[in-house]
Amino acid sequence: MIPHPESVSVADKARRVYDERLKTQLEAEHWGEVIAVEPDSGEYVLGRNLLEITTAHTAKFGNKPVYVFRVGSGGAVKIGGAFLNGRISR
């Protein structure tokens, strides 16, 4: 599936804002939290999971497009786990 050009633009702009203005501070204080960046204003909200971040970004940005990812580690969600000693580790 080919991404919509507007979504690529939102992601690229938001990642640029993060890398240039937010990364150093947020990775030191909020590693692993979920972030939603509104690329035009450069404003952001943080949360512990997708439910928190959805509630926070909707309240702050309404229907504006945002880019959601995890501070310091990329993807916003973790899928799966690993089997260790007969148990699933997450």
Secondary structure, 3 states (H helix, E strand, C coil): CCCCHHHHHHHHHHHHHHHHHHHHHHHHHCCCCEEEECCCCCCEEEECCHHHHHHHHHHHHCCCCCEEEECCCECCCCCCCEEECCEEEC
